[in-house]
Amino acid sequence: MKSSDLLRYGLWLAVAETAWENRREYRMITTWLPHLVANTASLLLPDALRRLFPAKQSSNTAPPAHSELEIIERTTQASISENPHYAGYVTPLALGYILSHPRFNIYKGEWAEKRFAGLGLDALPHGATAFGLVSLVCETAENAAEIFPRSNPLFPLVRWASQHSTVFSGLILAVATLIWESGEYRIHQQELRLRDGDITKINMQWSLDDTVRDCIANFLGWAAACTFRALTKNEK
């Protein structure tokens, strides 16, 4: 078993334990189920893809892909199921939820009040998650550009995404941020309704100021990922 697989399984166990403790602490499905589902999907996706697409030849030695299924198979293998960096890309998302554990929650209470350069501690998991997502999107775009045959109708779009990965990954991150923040808002409102507006008895903390700080952290993560990829490309 690869060390990256062990990391994913260990993180999943920690996520599951956090979900269990949040369920016991708050007695609300929103404090554990959405997070458990999202992290299960991200952490165990390589295993699901390996069962769906058993490993064959590497993309470097295999003949050009032609069918849509083969294109998907080769792209997902290169970017997810056989990618040694994938575990690192999804680790921040898992850690972000683990840090909501009732025993050491950084999103509420004294820990949430700490500020560094105007940002709270939650900027760390937000920025790191953005870094991982952007890195995965950029790598996937580059892999797809190598795998997609030029005759495929989607090849121009894939080539554009690969050649303009900074812009493409920024658009993906913007959409993901919109979905994430709107989800946090809805969960926050739902939990407040269940606890008669008592913010001390809910897990999901949301405010407009917090959303702005989250967006700043995500932007910093995007900038760091793009800069890192540019520097590592120059070294090659």
C-alpha positions as CSV (number, residue, x, y, z in Angstrom):
1,M,0.0,0.0,0.0
2,K,1.3,3.4,-0.9
3,S,2.0,6.1,1.7
4,S,-0.4,8.4,-0.1
5,D,-3.1,5.9,0.3
6,L,-2.4,5.5,4.0
7,L,-2.6,9.3,4.4
8,R,-6.0,9.3,2.7
9,Y,-7.4,6.5,4.9
10,G,-6.0,8.1,8.1
11,L,-7.6,11.4,7.2
12,W,-10.9,9.7,6.5
13,L,-10.8,8.0,9.9
14,A,-10.1,11.4,11.5
15,V,-13.0,13.0,9.5
16,A,-15.3,10.2,10.6
17,E,-14.4,10.6,14.2
18,T,-14.9,14.4,14.0
19,A,-18.3,13.9,12.4
20,W,-19.3,11.5,15.2
21,E,-18.2,14.0,17.9
22,N,-20.0,16.9,16.2
23,R,-23.1,14.8,15.9
24,R,-23.0,14.0,19.6
25,E,-22.2,17.6,20.5
26,Y,-24.8,19.5,18.5
27,R,-27.4,16.9,17.6
28,M,-27.9,18.4,14.1
29,I,-27.4,16.6,10.8
30,T,-25.8,19.7,9.2
31,T,-22.8,19.5,11.6
32,W,-21.6,16.2,10.3
33,L,-23.4,14.6,7.2
34,P,-22.5,17.2,4.5
35,H,-18.9,17.2,5.6
36,L,-18.6,13.5,5.9
37,V,-20.1,13.0,2.4
38,A,-17.8,15.6,0.8
39,N,-14.6,14.3,2.4
40,T,-15.5,10.7,1.7
41,A,-16.0,11.6,-1.9
42,S,-12.6,13.4,-2.2
43,L,-10.6,11.0,0.0
44,L,-11.9,7.8,-1.5
45,L,-12.3,8.9,-5.1
46,P,-9.0,7.2,-6.2
47,D,-10.2,3.9,-4.9
48,A,-13.5,4.2,-6.7
49,L,-11.8,5.1,-9.9
50,R,-9.3,2.2,-9.6
51,R,-12.2,-0.2,-9.4
52,L,-14.0,1.5,-12.3
53,F,-10.8,1.8,-14.4
54,P,-8.2,-0.8,-13.5
55,A,-4.7,0.4,-14.2
56,K,-3.3,-0.5,-17.6
57,Q,-0.5,1.1,-19.5
58,S,0.9,4.4,-18.4
59,S,-0.3,7.4,-20.4
60,N,3.3,7.9,-21.6
61,T,3.5,4.5,-23.3
62,A,-0.1,3.8,-24.2
63,P,-1.3,4.5,-27.7
64,P,-3.4,7.7,-28.3
65,A,-6.9,7.7,-26.7
66,H,-9.8,7.8,-29.1
67,S,-13.1,6.9,-27.4
68,E,-14.7,9.2,-24.9
69,L,-14.5,6.5,-22.2
70,E,-10.8,6.0,-22.8
71,I,-10.1,9.7,-22.7
72,I,-11.9,9.9,-19.3
73,E,-10.2,6.8,-18.1
74,R,-6.7,8.0,-19.0
75,T,-7.3,11.5,-17.7
76,T,-8.6,10.4,-14.3
77,Q,-5.8,7.9,-13.9
78,A,-3.2,10.5,-14.5
79,S,-4.8,13.2,-12.4
80,I,-6.4,11.2,-9.6
81,S,-6.2,7.5,-9.1
82,E,-2.5,7.2,-10.1
83,N,-1.4,10.7,-9.1
84,P,1.1,10.6,-6.2
85,H,0.2,14.3,-5.4
86,Y,-3.6,13.7,-5.1
87,A,-3.6,12.9,-1.4
88,G,-1.7,16.2,-0.7
89,Y,-4.2,18.2,-2.8
90,V,-7.3,16.9,-0.8
91,T,-5.6,16.9,2.7
92,P,-6.4,20.6,3.4
93,L,-10.2,20.0,2.9
94,A,-10.2,17.2,5.4
95,L,-8.1,19.1,7.9
96,G,-10.4,22.0,7.6
97,Y,-13.3,19.9,8.9
98,I,-11.2,18.1,11.5
99,L,-10.4,21.5,13.0
100,S,-14.1,21.9,13.7
101,H,-13.8,19.1,16.3
102,P,-15.6,20.1,19.6
103,R,-12.3,19.8,21.5
104,F,-10.3,22.2,19.3
105,N,-12.7,24.1,17.2
106,I,-10.9,27.0,15.5
107,Y,-14.1,28.5,14.0
108,K,-15.8,29.6,17.2
109,G,-14.9,30.8,20.6
110,E,-11.4,32.1,21.7
111,W,-9.6,30.6,18.7
112,A,-11.9,32.3,16.2
113,E,-11.1,35.7,17.7
114,K,-7.3,35.5,16.9
115,R,-6.2,37.6,14.0
116,F,-3.0,37.7,12.0
117,A,-2.8,40.4,9.3
118,G,-6.5,40.8,9.6
119,L,-7.2,37.1,9.0
120,G,-8.3,34.4,11.4
121,L,-7.0,30.9,11.9
122,D,-9.6,29.6,9.5
123,A,-7.7,31.4,6.7
124,L,-5.1,28.6,6.9
125,P,-7.4,25.7,5.9
126,H,-9.3,28.0,3.4
127,G,-6.1,29.1,1.7
128,A,-4.6,25.6,1.8
129,T,-7.7,24.1,0.3
130,A,-7.7,26.6,-2.5
131,F,-4.0,25.8,-3.1
132,G,-4.8,22.1,-3.4
133,L,-7.9,22.7,-5.6
134,V,-6.0,25.0,-8.0
135,S,-3.0,22.7,-8.2
136,L,-5.3,19.7,-9.0
137,V,-7.2,21.7,-11.7
138,C,-4.0,22.9,-13.3
139,E,-2.5,19.4,-13.4
140,T,-5.7,17.9,-14.7
141,A,-5.9,20.5,-17.5
142,E,-2.3,19.8,-18.5
143,N,-2.9,16.0,-18.5
144,A,-6.1,16.3,-20.5
145,A,-4.3,18.4,-23.1
146,E,-1.8,15.6,-23.6
147,I,-4.4,12.8,-23.7
148,F,-7.2,14.4,-25.8
149,P,-6.8,13.7,-29.5
150,R,-6.8,16.8,-31.7
151,S,-9.7,15.5,-33.6
152,N,-11.9,15.6,-30.4
153,P,-14.4,18.5,-30.5
154,L,-13.4,19.5,-27.0
155,F,-9.7,19.7,-27.7
156,P,-9.6,23.5,-28.4
157,L,-11.3,24.1,-25.0
158,V,-9.0,21.6,-23.2
159,R,-5.9,23.2,-24.9
160,W,-7.1,26.7,-23.8
161,A,-7.5,25.5,-20.2
162,S,-4.0,24.0,-20.2
163,Q,-2.4,27.1,-21.8
164,H,-4.3,29.5,-19.6
165,S,-4.4,27.4,-16.4
166,T,-4.0,30.5,-14.2
167,V,-7.3,32.0,-15.5
168,F,-9.1,28.6,-15.8
169,S,-8.2,27.5,-12.2
170,G,-9.3,31.0,-11.0
171,L,-12.7,30.6,-12.6
172,I,-13.1,27.1,-11.1
173,L,-12.1,28.4,-7.7
174,A,-14.5,31.3,-8.0
175,V,-17.4,28.9,-8.7
176,A,-16.3,26.6,-5.9
177,T,-16.1,29.5,-3.5
178,L,-19.6,30.7,-4.4
179,I,-21.0,27.2,-3.9
180,W,-19.1,26.8,-0.6
181,E,-20.0,30.1,0.9
182,S,-23.7,29.9,-0.1
183,G,-23.8,26.4,1.4
184,E,-22.2,27.7,4.7
185,Y,-24.9,30.5,4.8
186,R,-27.8,28.1,4.3
187,I,-26.4,25.7,7.0
188,H,-25.8,28.6,9.4
189,Q,-29.4,29.8,9.0
190,Q,-30.8,26.3,9.3
191,E,-28.8,25.6,12.5
192,L,-29.9,29.0,14.0
193,R,-33.6,28.1,13.3
194,L,-33.1,24.8,15.1
195,R,-31.5,26.5,18.1
196,D,-33.8,29.5,18.4
197,G,-31.2,31.9,17.2
198,D,-28.6,31.0,19.8
199,I,-25.3,31.2,18.0
200,T,-23.4,29.6,20.8
201,K,-25.3,26.3,20.3
202,I,-24.5,25.9,16.6
203,N,-21.4,24.7,14.7
204,M,-21.5,26.6,11.5
205,Q,-20.3,30.2,12.0
206,W,-21.1,32.7,9.2
207,S,-21.0,36.4,8.7
208,L,-20.3,38.8,5.8
209,D,-17.0,39.8,7.3
210,D,-16.0,36.1,7.6
211,T,-17.0,35.5,4.0
212,V,-14.8,38.4,2.8
213,R,-11.9,37.0,4.8
214,D,-12.5,33.5,3.3
215,C,-12.5,34.9,-0.2
216,I,-9.2,36.7,0.5
217,A,-7.7,33.5,1.9
218,N,-8.9,31.6,-1.2
219,F,-7.3,34.3,-3.5
220,L,-4.0,34.0,-1.6
221,G,-4.1,30.2,-2.0
222,W,-4.8,30.6,-5.7
223,A,-1.9,33.1,-6.1
224,A,0.4,30.8,-4.1
225,A,-0.5,27.7,-6.2
226,C,0.0,29.5,-9.5
227,T,3.3,31.1,-8.4
228,F,4.6,27.7,-7.2
229,R,3.7,26.0,-10.4
230,A,5.4,28.8,-12.4
231,L,8.5,28.5,-10.4
232,T,8.7,24.7,-10.6
233,K,8.2,24.8,-14.4
234,N,11.0,27.3,-14.7
235,E,13.3,24.9,-12.8
236,K,12.6,22.0,-15.2
